[in-house]
Amino acid sequence: MKSAYELAMERLAKSDPAAGRAVTPAQKARLAELDALYKGKIAEREIFLKQKLNEALAAGNADEAGKVRAQLAGERARLEEERDEEKEKARRAR
């Protein structure tokens, strides 16, 4: 008797047959390149926004600091999503 997990994995494999394919060395290189690129982009935005956050905190502006924190979280999430989309494109490329 198969577990629910095993059944779900079988259905998933049937719905996306490309998921089981091995990643080529060229794809691995592209994935590593994308990781490095987006790691740099994220670090750049964090440095800029943390500077703005520190300025807002030094000025005692809690509202502005909250906005900057929200922007920082949003920028990070957006860049991570963008990176994941690019990586998925690289995996699908043959």
Buried (B, 14 or more C-beta within 10 A) or exposed (E): EEEEEEEEEEEEEEEEEEEEEEEEEEBEEBBEEBEEEBEEBBEEBBEEBEEBBEEBEEEEEEEBBEBBBEBBEEBBEEBEEEBEEBBEEBBEEE
